[in-house]
Amino acid sequence: MLAVVPTILGWMATVAVVNAATDPGVRPGTAAGNPIPGLSADQAALFQIGQDAFNEVEMVDDGLGPRFNLDPQVAAATAFGARNVVPAFISANGPIREARFKFRPNGARDGGVHSLFVISGRLDNSGSAGNCDALQEEFNAHFARGNVSLRIPTPVFGGGLMESIPDNVLATNLGRNAAQKAQLGIAGHLNANGNDGRATRFGWKAQNVSLLLFAGEAYNVEMGLTSELFPTERDPNPKCQTDTVPNNITGRTGIMDPNVCDSTRGSGVDHPRTAAFQ
């Protein structure tokens, strides 16, 4: 009997390895990010405007920073004379990662997003942040002692489809097959907005009701760009403000300019709203 137990355990371990989930990587033939079929001419135009905003490389004069997580190129974090060190957990060909500190220096829980880079010393094609004295946090030191929690941001493809599901449908689906779910230990609840009770579904903890709020918050946290939705800089250092605040406001260059309107409403929200899963 004792000899049988290791054999069974070995067989179970082999089955577990064989059935382990694996990432197949990028698959050929996919077209994620293209517009959903059937858009009207106006919707297609909004998709294109949103895609252009989504792909835009932000510069100092656009309001980048003072602190930001990443622009489309890792090298840009240290380019143009910016005083940054690329953290050990970020690489040019690796996954895009966000960093949260687990604890504050006083031992209290943290959990907030800590922007990876600063614009201090940066001189690019648009302007200068030579007077900015913001200091990059010591991510490598925190990472070495296990105080960094990393996450990979989720894709936004198909976000518009998720947004279009009514709250009552979500509630109905949650309540379906209750007996079977209970037997399997499946349980949960909808996240809700503390002000009006609407279901929230976007963000790291599904804290935002709409893609509009999610996009505005993301640009504020990830790029340091302010808008009418999020008009306050995360780092208010007056030496590091290279653009008027908010950075994107209605009527700044033209009241009817759709590009300005789109960035004011959430900096590219029309792209994820109209982009298909595949």
N, C-alpha and C positions, 0 to 999 in steps of 0.2 A: 504493500500500500504506500509506504514512504517513497519507494522508487517511482511510483506513478505520479505523485504530486509534482515533482520537478518537470516531468514530461508534459503534464497538462499546462503548467505555468509557461513552459517554453512555447507550446503550441499557441497559447493565448497571446503571448508577446508577439509571435510571428504574425498572427491574424491582425493584431492591432497595428503593426507596422504596414502590412499590406493594405489595410483599409484606411490608413491615415490620410487626411486631406492634404493635397499637394496643390501648389499654385502653378498652373500651366503657363503662366507668363502671358505676354502680349500675343494674341492670336491673330493670324492673317485674316483679311476679309472684313474686319469690323470697321464700322464707320461712326463710332461714338462721337458726339459733338456736332453732327449735322442737324439741320433743322427738322422738326417733325413734319412729315408729309402732310400736305393739305392746307398749309398756311396761306392766308390771304396776302395780297401784295403789300399791304401795310404791315402785317405781322412779319413778313419776310424782311422788310426794310428794318423793322425794329430788331430782328434777330441779328442782322448784319451790323447795325450800330452797336448792339450789345456785345457782339463778338469782338469788334474793333476795340471797344473799351476794355474788354476782358483781357485782350492780348497786349494792351498798351504797356510799354516800359516806362514807369514813372521816374521822373527826375526831381532834382532838388527844387527847381522852380515850380513844379507841380504840387509841392507840399509833401513830398516823400519824407517820412520820419516825423519827428526827430528819431524815433525808434521804429524799427520795422523787422519783419521776419524774413522776407525774401522777395526779390523781384525775379523776373524770368531767368536770370543768370546768377549762379552762385558767385562767379568771379566778380560780379558788380559790387558785391558786399565789400570787397577790399580794393576795388578799382577806384580811379579818380582821387587817390590819396586818402580815402576814408580810413579812419583808425579802427580797424576791426581785425579780429582773429577768427577764422572759420572754425566753429566748434568741431570736436572730434567726431560727433555723431552726424555731421553733415558732409556730404561728398557730392562732387559734380554729377556723378552717374547713379547716386543712391536715391533712396526715397526722400520726398519732402517731409520734413519733420517739424513739429512744434514742441516747444519745451515748457513745461510747468515745473516749478519748484515745489517739492513736497512740504518743506518746512521753511519758515522764516528764521532769521538769525536768532530770534528770542525763543525759538522752539515751538511757536504757534503754527498751526496748519496754514499752508499757503494755498496751493492748488491753482493759482492764477497763471495766465499766459505771460511769459517773460520774453519780450522781443529780443531776437538774436543779435541784431546789428544796430548801429547808430550811423548818422550821417556826418558826424564830427570830422572836419578836415576835408570833406569831399568837395571837389571842384569838377563839375561835369559840364556838358554842353549848354545847360540851361542856367546855371547859377553856382553860387559858392556857399558852402556851409563851414567856411574857414573859422568863423567866430564861435561855432557851436562847441560847447565843452562837455557835452553828454558823454559819459563813459560806458563802454560796453561792459556788461556783467561778466563775471568770471565763470563761464559755463563749463569749461573743462574741469575746473576745481570742484564745482558742484557735482558734475557728472561722475568724477572719480570717487567721490564719497557717497554715491548713490542717492543724491538729493534731486535728481532730475527724472521727471516722468515724461516720456515721449509719446506722441501720437502722430499718426499720418492723417492729414485732412482727407475727408471723403470727396469723391468726384461729385460734380453738380449735374451730370447728365441725367435727364429725366426728372429733374427737380420740379419742373412745371406740372408734370403728371401727378407727382405726390401732393403738390399744393392744391390741385384741383379736386382732390377727394374731400367731400363734405364731412364735417365733424360727425354728423349722425350716422354716416356709413362706417366711419371708424369705430364708433361706439357699438353699432350693431355687430360688426365683425368681431369685436372684442368679446361680446356676449355669446357668440355662437359656439356650439359644441362644448358647452360648459362641463358636462359630465365627463366626456372623454379627456378634456384638458386637465380636469382635476385628477383623474387616474394617472395621467402622465406627469403630474407635477408642474403643469404649465399654468402660470398665473401672471397677472400684471395689471397695469392701469395706464390710462392716457395721461401724459403730461398736460398740465393746464396752465394757462396764463393767470397769474395771481390777481389781475385786475378785473377781467371779464369772464374768466372760466373757459375761454376758447381753447381748443386743443393746440398744443405747440408741437412742432415736428422738425425744425431745422436747427442745426448747431450741435456743438459737442455733446450737450445734454438735452437736445431737443427743446431749447429754451425759447426759440423764436416762432411766432405764429406764421410769418410769411417769408417768402424769398426776398422781398423788399427789405425787411428788417435784417435778415440774415446777410444780404449783400452789403448793406450799409455798415453793419457791425464788422464784417470780415475786412472791408477796406480800412476801417478805422484801426482794428487790431493788427492786421497783417502788414499793412502798408503805411500806417500812420496818416492816412488820408481822411480828412474830415468832410462832412457833408451836412445838409440840412437835417438829415436823420440823426447823425452823430456829430454835432458841431464842436465838441470839445476835444482838444488834443490830449492823448494819454500822458504825454510828457509836456507840461506847459512851459518848460524852460524858455524864457524870452530870447535867449541868445541863439536858439535853434529853430526859430520860426522863419522859414524862408519864403512863405507865401501868406496871403491873407487868410484868416480863419473865420468861417469854414473855407476849406480849399475849393469846394464845389458849391456854388450858389446859383439860384435861378436868376437869369438876366445878366450874368457877369460879362458875357461877350455878345449876347443877343437873346432877346426874350423868346424868339421862335427857333433858336438853334436846337435841333433834336439831340445833338451830341451832348450839349450842356444839360438839357433836361434829363437825359438818361443818366448821366453821372450824378446829377443832383438827387435823382430818385433812388439811387442805390448803386451807382458805379457799375453798370453792366448787368442789371437784373434781367433784362430782356433776353440775354443769351441763355442762362440756365432755364428760364421759363419756357423757351421754345426749342431747346436742344433735346434731341431724342436719346433714348438709351443706346440705340444702334441703328 
